[in-house]
Amino acid sequence: MKILKYIFWTLYRIYFYILVVLPILVMFPILVISILKESWYPFFFRLARIWSKFILIGMGFAYHIKREQKPEKGKSYMFIANHTSMADIMLMLVSVKSPFVFVGKAELAKIPLFGFFYKRTCILVDRSSAKSRHAVFLRAQKRLQAGLSICIFPEGGVPEEHIELDSFKDGAFRLAINHQIPVVPLTFGDNKKRLSYTFFSGGPGRMRVKIHKFIPTKGLTIEDTKTLNAQARGVILRQLKVFNPDR
């Protein structure tokens, strides 16, 4: 029986990578056109949402999104969420309809095909480089001025399996305060169970998402960064315990 599980998990992972690549190949010409100008990014974003839905539905993930508040059209936000799964990017794209730009690890740009579009549409950061971290603020400012929002997974990486929610880095909250934009916490309740970074694990099932009330930053200063960080992390951690009371 255990051998059958390992066979299933292996095939399931291979199937995931096929689902990731297939729509990119099918939409490749349109995707390339959509990244030729930064002003065309909203169109690319819509294609990315189609790509995400294709993957999530194809993997047998039934996502359920509960919203306490909805973004207003034409306004910018800082979206944050816990990071536990290879499907977090897709679920974020499906959960948020208004165009946003990911701030993510520069290493992901090395992934064949996916990386080609990733490095041309996302804000890449090398966390070991202070110069790179500073450049993120400049690029984020440009995107915000264009009317887009920003998305950051503030744990700064994927925590080990036994950690429910790692400590948050301050970057997302400094950016939000600098630009006086609301922080929007999202809690992903089941992604670790569905498709974690542990190869022999996962399977179809529900994916619960809670989009919490926005946390305003109007009037806050950089001195309030740690307080805002703790407030946002507390919102997500409490919801994780509601989603998984026995963990």
PyMOL commands that set and color helices and strands:
alter all, ss='L'
color gray80, all
select helices_A, chain A and resi 2-34+38-58+88-95+106-110+114-121+130-145+171-178+191-195+222-243
alter helices_A, ss='H'
color red, helices_A
select strands_A, chain A and resi 61-67+78-81+100-105+123-125+149-152+183-188+205-211
alter strands_A, ss='S'
color yellow, strands_A
deselect
rebuild
show_as cartoon
